[in-house]
Amino acid sequence: MNLLKNISFFSKKNITIHSRWKSKMCLIMLGLIPINIINKYPVKSYSISEQIAFCENHASSHIPFNDPDYLKNYDIVYNYCMKEVKKQIVKLLYEKERGELSPIERKEMKNKLLNISSEKKSKCTETKKELSPGFFVCDLVIGKGLTASESDYVFVEYIGENLNGIEFDTSYGRSSFFPFTIGEGKVIKGWDKGVKNMKEGGIRKLIIPPELAYGSQNKGEKIPPNSTLVFLVHLLKVN
């Protein structure tokens, strides 16, 4: 299961720029334009000049010269590219700082989060807040670092379950944490709303109703249509 709402963010085959774009449509479409940087390019060593060169090439190769709004659309794609490259550099630097973790270490981290959730169950009852009808959050651990706000690029670990306690997804099943930008709409709405105002180091439980998750979509046996989802979220870093 992918929180990115069916947007394959690093799938290069979806990169398409249409010659009839207008500025408003361009901005909308950029949310769907993947830039395959992290796997193909050595962004760990990217200097500013290399970032600029890469994004100039990316923009010029995807905006047709006969586009009547070439300069305007070139600038939009270039600026979007620079923003995404910088995100990937931040992500890779943090991964280097954390060090490479083995599957056993990842499993131990997951078990620790589950243990904290179990131990703090009563605290969740005390701190539970209803942000909107059916949408609840409770802070199991209050962090002490930066506060996550709109447009922040954040790194989290998470475990997702349905109301029957059946796990359907977890970041610990992969080699690294999960990054996303709050408010960009690339994750389910309950995440954009529920992670906001957390502090670095904090652990929060999100109980997300269908309208802020996948609604009437069928996401498989573990997430049938109109499912309420429960997430344990550990906020690692705010950028």
MARZA-409056 format. One record per atom (N, C-alpha, C): y, z, x; atom name; residue number from 0. Coordinates in nm, 3 decimals. Atoms other than C-alpha are relative to their C-alpha. Layout:
# residues N
        yy        zz        xx   atom    nr
         Y         Z         X     CA   NUM
...
***
This chain:
# residues 239
        yy        zz        xx   atom    nr
    -0.118     0.000     0.084      N     0
     0.000     0.000     0.000     CA     0
     0.124     0.000     0.088      C     0
    -0.118     0.014    -0.083      N     1
     0.343    -0.094     0.136     CA     1
     0.123     0.038    -0.079      C     1
    -0.121    -0.043     0.068      N     2
     0.663     0.083     0.040     CA     2
     0.108    -0.106    -0.001      C     2
    -0.104     0.102    -0.009      N     3
     0.858    -0.231     0.125     CA     3
     0.001    -0.096    -0.119      C     3
    -0.012     0.073     0.125      N     4
     0.813    -0.361    -0.228     CA     4
    -0.028    -0.150     0.013      C     4
     0.045     0.139    -0.012      N     5
     0.630    -0.682    -0.135     CA     5
     0.088    -0.086     0.090      C     5
    -0.081     0.076    -0.093      N     6
     0.894    -0.784     0.122     CA     6
    -0.066     0.009     0.137      C     6
     0.065     0.000    -0.130      N     7
     0.710    -0.887     0.440     CA     7
     0.109    -0.013     0.105      C     7
    -0.123    -0.002    -0.078      N     8
     0.994    -0.786     0.668     CA     8
    -0.012    -0.067     0.134      C     8
     0.013     0.062    -0.131      N     9
     0.850    -0.918     0.994     CA     9
    -0.091    -0.123    -0.005      C     9
     0.079     0.121     0.012      N    10
     0.674    -1.229     0.864     CA    10
     0.090    -0.122     0.017      C    10
    -0.095     0.106    -0.036      N    11
     0.846    -1.525     1.030     CA    11
    -0.005    -0.120    -0.095      C    11
     0.013     0.120     0.084      N    12
     0.715    -1.787     0.784     CA    12
     0.097     0.001    -0.117      C    12
    -0.091    -0.008     0.113      N    13
     0.958    -1.658     0.520     CA    13
     0.145    -0.028     0.037      C    13
    -0.138     0.025    -0.040      N    14
     1.268    -1.739     0.727     CA    14
     0.044    -0.137    -0.051      C    14
    -0.049     0.126     0.056      N    15
     1.450    -2.004     0.525     CA    15
     0.148     0.014    -0.033      C    15
    -0.142     0.003     0.035      N    16
     1.820    -2.086     0.500     CA    16
     0.025    -0.131    -0.074      C    16
    -0.024     0.119     0.080      N    17
     1.927    -2.330     0.227     CA    17
     0.142    -0.051     0.021      C    17
    -0.128     0.061    -0.032      N    18
     2.213    -2.574     0.288     CA    18
     0.105     0.021    -0.108      C    18
    -0.096    -0.016     0.109      N    19
     2.373    -2.503    -0.051     CA    19
     0.040     0.146    -0.023      C    19
    -0.035    -0.142     0.015      N    20
     2.413    -2.129     0.004     CA    20
     0.149     0.015    -0.023      C    20
    -0.136    -0.050     0.011      N    21
     2.731    -1.971    -0.117     CA    21
    -0.003     0.142     0.056      C    21
    -0.005    -0.128    -0.070      N    22
     2.848    -1.648     0.039     CA    22
    -0.073     0.111    -0.075      C    22
     0.063    -0.108     0.076      N    23
     2.734    -1.421    -0.244     CA    23
    -0.151    -0.013     0.004      C    23
     0.144     0.023    -0.002      N    24
     2.389    -1.577    -0.260     CA    24
    -0.055     0.025     0.140      C    24
     0.043    -0.022    -0.137      N    25
     2.368    -1.564     0.118     CA    25
    -0.024     0.148     0.026      C    25
     0.013    -0.144    -0.020      N    26
     2.423    -1.189     0.118     CA    26
    -0.122     0.054    -0.070      C    26
     0.117    -0.045     0.074      N    27
     2.155    -1.142    -0.146     CA    27
    -0.127    -0.043     0.073      C    27
     0.119     0.054    -0.063      N    28
     1.905    -1.363     0.033     CA    28
    -0.030     0.065     0.133      C    28
     0.022    -0.060    -0.131      N    29
     1.957    -1.191     0.367     CA    29
    -0.090     0.122    -0.007      C    29
     0.091    -0.112     0.017      N    30
     1.772    -0.893     0.227     CA    30
    -0.144    -0.043     0.006      C    30
     0.138     0.051    -0.001      N    31
     1.466    -1.119     0.219     CA    31
    -0.032    -0.077     0.127      C    31
     0.022     0.080    -0.120      N    32
     1.511    -1.290     0.555     CA    32
    -0.057     0.087     0.111      C    32
     0.057    -0.080    -0.109      N    33
     1.275    -1.144     0.814     CA    33
     0.041    -0.056     0.135      C    33
    -0.029     0.043    -0.137      N    34
     1.361    -1.156     1.182     CA    34
    -0.111     0.054     0.087      C    34
     0.118    -0.043    -0.074      N    35
     1.048    -1.146     1.394     CA    35
     0.039     0.031     0.143      C    35
    -0.049    -0.040    -0.131      N    36
     1.183    -0.952     1.688     CA    36
    -0.096     0.097     0.067      C    36
     0.069    -0.113    -0.059      N    37
     0.975    -0.644     1.741     CA    37
    -0.129    -0.038     0.072      C    37
     0.127     0.037    -0.060      N    38
     0.647    -0.818     1.820     CA    38
     0.014    -0.110     0.105      C    38
    -0.008     0.118    -0.085      N    39
     0.769    -1.132     1.994     CA    39
     0.095     0.015     0.118      C    39
    -0.103    -0.007    -0.102      N    40
     1.071    -1.029     2.197     CA    40
     0.006     0.139     0.065      C    40
    -0.002    -0.128    -0.072      N    41
     1.105    -0.755     2.465     CA    41
     0.129     0.076    -0.024      C    41
    -0.129    -0.059     0.033      N    42
     1.384    -0.572     2.285     CA    42
     0.025     0.130     0.075      C    42
    -0.023    -0.121    -0.077      N    43
     1.330    -0.260     2.497     CA    43
     0.099    -0.026     0.113      C    43
    -0.083     0.031    -0.115      N    44
     1.512    -0.440     2.778     CA    44
     0.120    -0.087    -0.038      C    44
    -0.110     0.087     0.042      N    45
     1.768    -0.629     2.570     CA    45
     0.135     0.059     0.043      C    45
    -0.138    -0.036    -0.028      N    46
     2.115    -0.612     2.716     CA    46
     0.085    -0.052    -0.115      C    46
    -0.089     0.048     0.106      N    47
     2.417    -0.674     2.491     CA    47
     0.007    -0.153     0.003      C    47
    -0.010     0.145    -0.010      N    48
     2.444    -1.029     2.624     CA    48
    -0.127    -0.068    -0.052      C    48
     0.126     0.056     0.049      N    49
     2.075    -1.091     2.547     CA    49
    -0.010     0.010    -0.152      C    49
    -0.001    -0.015     0.146      N    50
     2.115    -0.954     2.193     CA    50
     0.086    -0.108    -0.062      C    50
    -0.092     0.100     0.052      N    51
     2.412    -1.183     2.137     CA    51
    -0.062    -0.140     0.009      C    51
     0.061     0.132    -0.018      N    52
     2.229    -1.485     2.279     CA    52
    -0.113    -0.024    -0.099      C    52
     0.110     0.014     0.095      N    53
     1.922    -1.420     2.064     CA    53
     0.052    -0.028    -0.140      C    53
    -0.050     0.014     0.136      N    54
     2.125    -1.385     1.744     CA    54
     0.081    -0.128    -0.019      C    54
    -0.068     0.129     0.008      N    55
     2.342    -1.687     1.822     CA    55
    -0.102    -0.111    -0.020      C    55
     0.106     0.101     0.013      N    56
     2.026    -1.892     1.863     CA    56
    -0.067     0.008    -0.138      C    56
     0.063    -0.018     0.129      N    57
     1.871    -1.742     1.550     CA    57
     0.087    -0.058    -0.111      C    57
    -0.090     0.048     0.105      N    58
     2.177    -1.818     1.337     CA    58
     0.016    -0.152     0.005      C    58
    -0.022     0.144    -0.012      N    59
     2.236    -2.169     1.472     CA    59
    -0.124    -0.080    -0.035      C    59
     0.124     0.074     0.029      N    60
     1.870    -2.265     1.429     CA    60
    -0.039     0.006    -0.148      C    60
     0.037    -0.014     0.140      N    61
     1.860    -2.159     1.063     CA    61
     0.112    -0.036    -0.098      C    61
    -0.108     0.049     0.086      N    62
     2.195    -2.288     0.931     CA    62
     0.017    -0.149     0.028      C    62
    -0.016     0.145    -0.022      N    63
     2.199    -2.668     0.884     CA    63
     0.146    -0.036     0.031      C    63
    -0.136     0.038    -0.037      N    64
     2.502    -2.835     1.043     CA    64
     0.074    -0.067    -0.115      C    64
    -0.068     0.065     0.113      N    65
     2.570    -3.023     0.718     CA    65
     0.031     0.098    -0.113      C    65
    -0.036    -0.102     0.098      N    66
     2.613    -2.695     0.530     CA    66
     0.152     0.006    -0.009      C    66
    -0.147    -0.002     0.013      N    67
     2.970    -2.710     0.389     CA    67
     0.061     0.135     0.036      C    67
    -0.049    -0.134    -0.034      N    68
     3.001    -2.334     0.451     CA    68
    -0.066     0.048     0.131      C    68
     0.074    -0.031    -0.122      N    69
     2.844    -2.347     0.798     CA    69
     0.054     0.123     0.072      C    69
    -0.056    -0.110    -0.079      N    70
     3.083    -2.111     0.976     CA    70
    -0.015     0.134    -0.071      C    70
     0.010    -0.123     0.078      N    71
     3.083    -1.854     0.698     CA    71
    -0.145     0.052     0.000      C    71
     0.140    -0.041     0.007      N    72
     2.704    -1.851     0.664     CA    72
    -0.056     0.033     0.139      C    72
     0.040    -0.031    -0.138      N    73
     2.656    -1.859     1.042     CA    73
     0.038     0.144     0.033      C    73
    -0.046    -0.135    -0.030      N    74
     2.864    -1.540     1.073     CA    74
    -0.083     0.105    -0.073      C    74
     0.077    -0.097     0.078      N    75
     2.669    -1.366     0.797     CA    75
    -0.139     0.019     0.062      C    75
     0.134    -0.009    -0.058      N    76
     2.330    -1.449     0.949     CA    76
     0.004     0.065     0.139      C    76
    -0.014    -0.057    -0.134      N    77
     2.449    -1.364     1.301     CA    77
     0.020     0.152    -0.008      C    77
    -0.027    -0.144     0.012      N    78
     2.585    -1.023     1.195     CA    78
    -0.123     0.075    -0.051      C    78
     0.123    -0.062     0.052      N    79
     2.268    -0.946     0.999     CA    79
    -0.103     0.013     0.113      C    79
     0.094     0.001    -0.112      N    80
     2.057    -1.039     1.302     CA    80
     0.035     0.111     0.100      C    80
    -0.040    -0.102    -0.096      N    81
     2.259    -0.814     1.534     CA    81
    -0.033     0.140    -0.051      C    81
     0.030    -0.131     0.059      N    82
     2.219    -0.523     1.297     CA    82
    -0.149     0.030     0.008      C    82
     0.145    -0.021    -0.002      N    83
     1.840    -0.571     1.277     CA    83
    -0.052     0.017     0.143      C    83
     0.042    -0.016    -0.139      N    84
     1.803    -0.611     1.654     CA    84
     0.030     0.142     0.047      C    84
    -0.038    -0.136    -0.042      N    85
     1.989    -0.283     1.711     CA    85
    -0.094     0.103    -0.062      C    85
     0.095    -0.091     0.064      N    86
     1.758    -0.112     1.459     CA    86
    -0.131     0.005     0.078      C    86
     0.127     0.006    -0.070      N    87
     1.452    -0.229     1.646     CA    87
     0.008     0.066     0.138      C    87
    -0.018    -0.065    -0.129      N    88
     1.593    -0.112     1.979     CA    88
    -0.004     0.151    -0.017      C    88
     0.000    -0.144     0.028      N    89
     1.658     0.233     1.831     CA    89
    -0.142     0.048    -0.028      C    89
     0.138    -0.037     0.035      N    90
     1.305     0.241     1.689     CA    90
    -0.089     0.006     0.123      C    90
     0.085     0.005    -0.118      N    91
     1.139     0.140     2.013     CA    91
     0.035     0.108     0.101      C    91
    -0.041    -0.107    -0.090      N    92
     1.343     0.387     2.217     CA    92
    -0.054     0.135    -0.048      C    92
     0.051    -0.126     0.054      N    93
     1.240     0.668     1.983     CA    93
    -0.152     0.008     0.015      C    93
     0.145     0.002    -0.021      N    94
     0.876     0.561     2.000     CA    94
    -0.033     0.033     0.146      C    94
     0.021    -0.030    -0.142      N    95
     0.903     0.572     2.380     CA    95
     0.024     0.148     0.027      C    95
    -0.033    -0.141    -0.017      N    96
     1.063     0.917     2.361     CA    96
    -0.114     0.090    -0.051      C    96
     0.109    -0.078     0.059      N    97
     0.783     1.047     2.137     CA    97
    -0.130    -0.015     0.078      C    97
     0.123     0.027    -0.071      N    98
     0.514     0.891     2.349     CA    98
    -0.106    -0.059    -0.091      C    98
     0.107     0.063     0.078      N    99
     0.205     0.703     2.239     CA    99
    -0.099     0.108    -0.046      C    99
     0.088    -0.101     0.058      N   100
    -0.009     0.913     2.006     CA   100
    -0.135    -0.061    -0.037      C   100
     0.134     0.048     0.031      N   101
    -0.383     0.874     1.967     CA   101
    -0.030     0.020    -0.149      C   101
     0.039    -0.021     0.140      N   102
    -0.552     0.844     1.625     CA   102
    -0.035     0.145    -0.030      C   102
     0.034    -0.142     0.020      N   103
    -0.680     1.200     1.672     CA   103
     0.126     0.084    -0.014      C   103
    -0.127    -0.072     0.008      N   104
    -0.328     1.328     1.735     CA   104
     0.071    -0.029    -0.131      C   104
    -0.062     0.037     0.128      N   105
    -0.201     1.137     1.431     CA   105
    -0.068     0.076    -0.115      C   105
     0.074    -0.072     0.103      N   106
    -0.473     1.296     1.219     CA   106
     0.037     0.147     0.000      C   106
    -0.039    -0.140    -0.011      N   107
    -0.380     1.642     1.349     CA   107
     0.139     0.022    -0.060      C   107
    -0.134    -0.009     0.056      N   108
    -0.016     1.579     1.254     CA   108
    -0.005    -0.005    -0.153      C   108
     0.015     0.011     0.145      N   109
    -0.121     1.476     0.906     CA   109
    -0.054     0.130    -0.059      C   109
     0.058    -0.125     0.049      N   110
    -0.334     1.786     0.861     CA   110
     0.102     0.114     0.004      C   110
    -0.103    -0.102    -0.009      N   111
    -0.043     2.002     0.975     CA   111
     0.097    -0.010    -0.117      C   111
    -0.090     0.021     0.113      N   112
     0.181     1.848     0.709     CA   112
    -0.066     0.046    -0.130      C   112
     0.072    -0.043     0.120      N   113
    -0.085     1.906     0.442     CA   113
    -0.010     0.152    -0.007      C   113
     0.009    -0.146    -0.004      N   114
    -0.124     2.268     0.554     CA   114
     0.134     0.063    -0.039      C   114
    -0.133    -0.051     0.035      N   115
     0.252     2.325     0.529     CA   115
     0.023    -0.013    -0.150      C   115
    -0.015     0.021     0.144      N   116
     0.250     2.178     0.179     CA   116
    -0.078     0.104    -0.080      C   116
     0.084    -0.098     0.068      N   117
    -0.032     2.411     0.077     CA   117
     0.060     0.141     0.011      C   117
    -0.056    -0.133    -0.024      N   118
     0.131     2.719     0.233     CA   118
     0.131     0.022    -0.074      C   118
    -0.133    -0.012     0.061      N   119
     0.473     2.645     0.082     CA   119
    -0.001    -0.036    -0.149      C   119
     0.011     0.043     0.140      N   120
     0.344     2.563    -0.267     CA   120
     0.089     0.082    -0.092      C   120
    -0.082    -0.086     0.086      N   121
     0.519     2.862    -0.425     CA   121
     0.148    -0.027     0.022      C   121
    -0.139     0.030    -0.028      N   122
     0.844     2.774    -0.249     CA   122
     0.043    -0.128    -0.071      C   122
    -0.031     0.125     0.069      N   123
     0.826     2.427    -0.401     CA   123
     0.035     0.028    -0.147      C   123
    -0.028    -0.037     0.139      N   124
     0.818     2.585    -0.746     CA   124
     0.140     0.060    -0.011      C   124
    -0.130    -0.066     0.002      N   125
     1.128     2.788    -0.659     CA   125
     0.117    -0.096     0.024      C   125
    -0.110     0.089    -0.039      N   126
     1.335     2.504    -0.509     CA   126
     0.000    -0.134    -0.073      C   126
     0.016     0.128     0.069      N   127
     1.229     2.225    -0.744     CA   127
     0.128    -0.039    -0.075      C   127
    -0.120     0.052     0.067      N   128
     1.521     2.012    -0.865     CA   128
    -0.034    -0.130    -0.072      C   128
     0.018     0.125     0.075      N   129
     1.525     1.741    -1.129     CA   129
     0.125    -0.085     0.021      C   129
    -0.114     0.086    -0.031      N   130
     1.750     1.464    -1.000     CA   130
     0.034    -0.095    -0.114      C   130
    -0.015     0.083     0.119      N   131
     1.698     1.247    -1.308     CA   131
    -0.125     0.023    -0.084      C   131
     0.116    -0.028     0.086      N   132
     1.455     1.254    -1.604     CA   132
    -0.134    -0.036     0.067      C   132
     0.132     0.022    -0.058      N   133
     1.105     1.297    -1.458     CA   133
    -0.005    -0.013     0.150      C   133
    -0.006     0.017    -0.145      N   134
     1.223     1.270    -1.097     CA   134
     0.035     0.135     0.064      C   134
    -0.016    -0.133    -0.058      N   135
     1.176     1.595    -0.906     CA   135
    -0.012    -0.005     0.153      C   135
     0.015    -0.020    -0.144      N   136
     1.225     1.696    -0.543     CA   136
    -0.004     0.150     0.026      C   136
    -0.004    -0.139    -0.044      N   137
     1.152     2.023    -0.370     CA   137
    -0.011     0.003     0.152      C   137
    -0.002    -0.011    -0.145      N   138
     1.223     2.121    -0.011     CA   138
    -0.095     0.109     0.046      C   138
     0.096    -0.095    -0.055      N   139
     0.928     2.284     0.163     CA   139
     0.052     0.061     0.129      C   139
    -0.062    -0.045    -0.124      N   140
     1.110     2.308     0.495     CA   140
     0.139    -0.061     0.007      C   140
    -0.136     0.049    -0.016      N   141
     1.487     2.281     0.539     CA   141
     0.023    -0.034     0.147      C   141
    -0.023     0.041    -0.138      N   142
     1.568     2.082     0.850     CA   142
     0.129     0.057     0.056      C   142
    -0.119    -0.054    -0.066      N   143
     1.837     2.177     1.102     CA   143
     0.081    -0.108     0.070      C   143
    -0.070     0.108    -0.069      N   144
     1.946     1.835     1.227     CA   144
     0.099    -0.073    -0.089      C   144
    -0.093     0.083     0.076      N   145
     2.162     1.554     1.092     CA   145
    -0.048    -0.019    -0.143      C   145
     0.032     0.022     0.141      N   146
     2.177     1.494     0.717     CA   146
    -0.007    -0.149    -0.029      C   146
     0.019     0.141     0.034      N   147
     2.046     1.162     0.586     CA   147
     0.094    -0.042    -0.113      C   147
    -0.096     0.049     0.099      N   148
     2.309     0.964     0.396     CA   148
    -0.022    -0.148    -0.027      C   148
     0.006     0.142     0.034      N   149
     2.354     0.623     0.238     CA   149
     0.024    -0.085     0.124      C   149
    -0.009     0.098    -0.110      N   150
     2.306     0.337     0.490     CA   150
    -0.054     0.051     0.133      C   150
     0.060    -0.049    -0.124      N   151
     2.146     0.562     0.754     CA   151
    -0.137    -0.063     0.020      C   151
     0.132     0.053    -0.040      N   152
     1.846     0.420     0.940     CA   152
    -0.082     0.122     0.039      C   152
     0.075    -0.124    -0.020      N   153
     1.582     0.694     0.924     CA   153
    -0.146    -0.028     0.035      C   153
     0.141     0.006    -0.035      N   154
     1.234     0.758     1.062     CA   154
    -0.071     0.114    -0.070      C   154
     0.073    -0.103     0.074      N   155
     0.983     0.945     0.847     CA   155
    -0.150    -0.016     0.020      C   155
     0.145     0.002     0.019      N   156
     0.618     1.037     0.823     CA   156
    -0.023     0.039    -0.145      C   156
     0.021    -0.030     0.141      N   157
     0.469     1.054     0.476     CA   157
    -0.147    -0.009    -0.039      C   157
     0.131     0.011     0.065      N   158
     0.161     1.098     0.260     CA   158
     0.027    -0.024    -0.147      C   158
    -0.020     0.032     0.141      N   159
     0.148     0.938    -0.084     CA   159
    -0.126     0.021    -0.082      C   159
     0.113    -0.027     0.089      N   160
    -0.077     1.054    -0.368     CA   160
     0.039    -0.031    -0.143      C   160
    -0.028     0.009     0.143      N   161
    -0.112     0.990    -0.738     CA   161
    -0.012     0.140    -0.061      C   161
     0.001    -0.133     0.062      N   162
    -0.103     1.274    -0.991     CA   162
    -0.138     0.066     0.001      C   162
     0.135    -0.056    -0.010      N   163
    -0.479     1.317    -0.955     CA   163
    -0.032     0.050     0.141      C   163
     0.019    -0.047    -0.136      N   164
    -0.430     1.407    -0.589     CA   164
    -0.074    -0.098     0.089      C   164
     0.069     0.102    -0.079      N   165
    -0.585     1.082    -0.466     CA   165
     0.101    -0.072     0.088      C   165
    -0.091     0.064    -0.094      N   166
    -0.417     0.949    -0.154     CA   166
    -0.010    -0.152    -0.010      C   166
    -0.001     0.147     0.003      N   167
    -0.310     0.585    -0.171     CA   167
     0.068    -0.060     0.122      C   167
    -0.067     0.055    -0.118      N   168
    -0.100     0.551     0.144     CA   168
     0.049     0.115     0.087      C   168
    -0.056    -0.097    -0.092      N   169
     0.012     0.738     0.454     CA   169
     0.044    -0.068     0.129      C   169
    -0.046     0.053    -0.129      N   170
     0.213     0.662     0.766     CA   170
    -0.095     0.041     0.112      C   170
     0.091    -0.049    -0.103      N   171
    -0.045     0.861     0.962     CA   171
    -0.122    -0.089     0.018      C   171
     0.108     0.096    -0.014      N   172
    -0.296     0.584     0.901     CA   172
     0.037    -0.114     0.094      C   172
    -0.048     0.102    -0.094      N   173
    -0.087     0.369     1.134     CA   173
     0.037     0.066     0.132      C   173
    -0.023    -0.052    -0.134      N   174
     0.015     0.407     1.495     CA   174
     0.135     0.070     0.017      C   174
    -0.133    -0.057    -0.017      N   175
     0.373     0.515     1.432     CA   175
     0.060     0.038    -0.135      C   175
    -0.074    -0.044     0.118      N   176
     0.628     0.653     1.187     CA   176
     0.047    -0.119    -0.083      C   176
    -0.049     0.105     0.090      N   177
     0.788     0.459     0.900     CA   177
     0.153    -0.001     0.005      C   177
    -0.146     0.009    -0.003      N   178
     1.149     0.335     0.944     CA   178
     0.054    -0.074    -0.124      C   178
    -0.067     0.078     0.104      N   179
     1.384     0.227     0.666     CA   179
     0.147     0.041    -0.007      C   179
    -0.142    -0.029     0.016      N   180
     1.755     0.213     0.582     CA   180
     0.025     0.044    -0.144      C   180
    -0.025    -0.055     0.134      N   181
     1.861     0.429     0.287     CA   181
     0.101    -0.087    -0.075      C   181
    -0.091     0.075     0.086      N   182
     2.016     0.228     0.006     CA   182
    -0.007    -0.150     0.011      C   182
     0.011     0.146    -0.013      N   183
     1.914    -0.121     0.120     CA   183
    -0.089    -0.061    -0.108      C   183
     0.086     0.051     0.106      N   184
     1.661    -0.150    -0.162     CA   184
    -0.129    -0.059     0.047      C   184
     0.125     0.054    -0.052      N   185
     1.369    -0.235     0.063     CA   185
    -0.118     0.095    -0.021      C   185
     0.105    -0.094     0.039      N   186
     1.175     0.072    -0.051     CA   186
     0.016     0.029    -0.148      C   186
    -0.013    -0.034     0.142      N   187
     1.107     0.204    -0.399     CA   187
     0.123     0.088    -0.021      C   187
    -0.125    -0.070     0.030      N   188
     1.411     0.356    -0.569     CA   188
    -0.012     0.151     0.022      C   188
     0.020    -0.143    -0.017      N   189
     1.263     0.705    -0.560     CA   189
     0.015     0.045     0.144      C   189
    -0.018    -0.033    -0.142      N   190
     1.267     0.691    -0.181     CA   190
     0.147    -0.005     0.039      C   190
    -0.142     0.009    -0.032      N   191
     1.627     0.572    -0.153     CA   191
     0.075     0.122    -0.052      C   191
    -0.066    -0.116     0.059      N   192
     1.731     0.857    -0.381     CA   192
    -0.054     0.133     0.054      C   192
     0.064    -0.126    -0.033      N   193
     1.483     1.122    -0.271     CA   193
     0.014     0.045     0.144      C   193
    -0.013    -0.037    -0.141      N   194
     1.524     1.110     0.108     CA   194
     0.145     0.034     0.035      C   194
    -0.142    -0.027    -0.024      N   195
     1.903     1.118     0.086     CA   195
     0.027     0.151    -0.004      C   195
    -0.041    -0.141    -0.011      N   196
     2.056     1.457     0.182     CA   196
    -0.104     0.089     0.067      C   196
     0.092    -0.077    -0.083      N   197
     1.746     1.568     0.373     CA   197
     0.061     0.017     0.139      C   197
    -0.042    -0.020    -0.137      N   198
     1.810     1.711     0.718     CA   198
    -0.116    -0.030     0.096      C   198
     0.103     0.026    -0.101      N   199
     1.624     1.610     1.034     CA   199
    -0.090     0.121     0.017      C   199
     0.096    -0.108    -0.013      N   200
     1.308     1.814     1.065     CA   200
    -0.046     0.054    -0.133      C   200
     0.034    -0.050     0.133      N   201
     1.293     1.877     0.691     CA   201
    -0.126    -0.064    -0.056      C   201
     0.117     0.051     0.071      N   202
     0.986     1.834     0.472     CA   202
     0.027     0.015    -0.149      C   202
    -0.033     0.001     0.143      N   203
     1.033     1.740     0.108     CA   203
    -0.112    -0.066    -0.080      C   203
     0.094     0.062     0.093      N   204
     0.803     1.666    -0.183     CA   204
     0.080    -0.077    -0.103      C   204
    -0.063     0.084     0.102      N   205
     0.906     1.380    -0.411     CA   205
    -0.101    -0.026    -0.111      C   205
     0.082     0.034     0.117      N   206
     0.763     1.345    -0.762     CA   206
     0.076    -0.110    -0.074      C   206
    -0.077     0.119     0.040      N   207
     0.867     0.994    -0.862     CA   207
    -0.060    -0.064    -0.126      C   207
     0.049     0.063     0.123      N   208
     0.836     0.859    -1.218     CA   208
    -0.013    -0.151     0.017      C   208
     0.026     0.145    -0.014      N   209
     0.722     0.498    -1.275     CA   209
     0.125    -0.085     0.014      C   209
    -0.120     0.085    -0.003      N   210
     1.072     0.361    -1.333     CA   210
     0.071     0.004     0.135      C   210
    -0.057    -0.006    -0.135      N   211
     1.170     0.470    -0.980     CA   211
    -0.105    -0.031     0.106      C   211
     0.107     0.039    -0.091      N   212
     0.840     0.357    -0.828     CA   212
    -0.035    -0.146    -0.025      C   212
     0.043     0.138     0.020      N   213
     0.642     0.048    -0.927     CA   213
    -0.002    -0.042    -0.147      C   213
    -0.011     0.036     0.141      N   214
     0.698     0.057    -1.304     CA   214
    -0.133    -0.044    -0.058      C   214
     0.120     0.052     0.067      N   215
     0.448    -0.152    -1.498     CA   215
    -0.087    -0.085     0.091      C   215
     0.081     0.079    -0.092      N   216
     0.318    -0.329    -1.185     CA   216
    -0.134     0.069     0.027      C   216
     0.131    -0.052    -0.037      N   217
    -0.049    -0.288    -1.106     CA   217
    -0.016    -0.012     0.151      C   217
     0.010    -0.001    -0.145      N   218
    -0.079    -0.185    -0.742     CA   218
    -0.140     0.036     0.048      C   218
     0.138    -0.030    -0.038      N   219
    -0.454    -0.141    -0.742     CA   219
    -0.056     0.118    -0.076      C   219
     0.072    -0.105     0.073      N   220
    -0.706     0.112    -0.860     CA   220
     0.068     0.135     0.011      C   220
    -0.061    -0.131    -0.021      N   221
    -0.517     0.409    -0.712     CA   221
     0.141     0.010    -0.058      C   221
    -0.134    -0.001     0.060      N   222
    -0.179     0.305    -0.857     CA   222
     0.000    -0.098    -0.118      C   222
    -0.003     0.085     0.118      N   223
    -0.230     0.162    -1.207     CA   223
     0.142    -0.010    -0.055      C   223
    -0.135     0.013     0.057      N   224
     0.071     0.051    -1.415     CA   224
     0.052     0.134    -0.052      C   224
    -0.069    -0.118     0.052      N   225
     0.324     0.322    -1.509     CA   225
    -0.048     0.130     0.064      C   225
     0.047    -0.117    -0.072      N   226
     0.208     0.566    -1.241     CA   226
     0.116     0.085     0.052      C   226
    -0.087    -0.094    -0.067      N   227
     0.398     0.876    -1.133     CA   227
    -0.061     0.028     0.137      C   227
     0.049    -0.014    -0.136      N   228
     0.371     0.912    -0.756     CA   228
     0.056     0.127     0.066      C   228
    -0.039    -0.121    -0.072      N   229
     0.387     1.217    -0.529     CA   229
    -0.002    -0.029     0.149      C   229
    -0.008     0.022    -0.145      N   230
     0.504     1.194    -0.168     CA   230
     0.038     0.128     0.072      C   230
    -0.044    -0.101    -0.097      N   231
     0.519     1.447     0.112     CA   231
     0.073    -0.077     0.109      C   231
    -0.080     0.074    -0.097      N   232
     0.798     1.329     0.343     CA   232
     0.053     0.093     0.107      C   232
    -0.053    -0.074    -0.114      N   233
     0.877     1.462     0.690     CA   233
     0.105    -0.087     0.066      C   233
    -0.109     0.078    -0.060      N   234
     1.216     1.339     0.811     CA   234
     0.010     0.032     0.149      C   234
     0.003    -0.020    -0.145      N   235
     1.194     1.291     1.187     CA   235
     0.138    -0.017     0.064      C   235
    -0.125     0.033    -0.069      N   236
     1.527     1.133     1.281     CA   236
     0.092    -0.079    -0.091      C   236
    -0.105     0.074     0.071      N   237
     1.854     1.009     1.132     CA   237
     0.083    -0.073     0.104      C   237
    -0.078     0.080    -0.094      N   238
     2.035     0.725     1.309     CA   238
     0.130    -0.047    -0.067      C   238
***
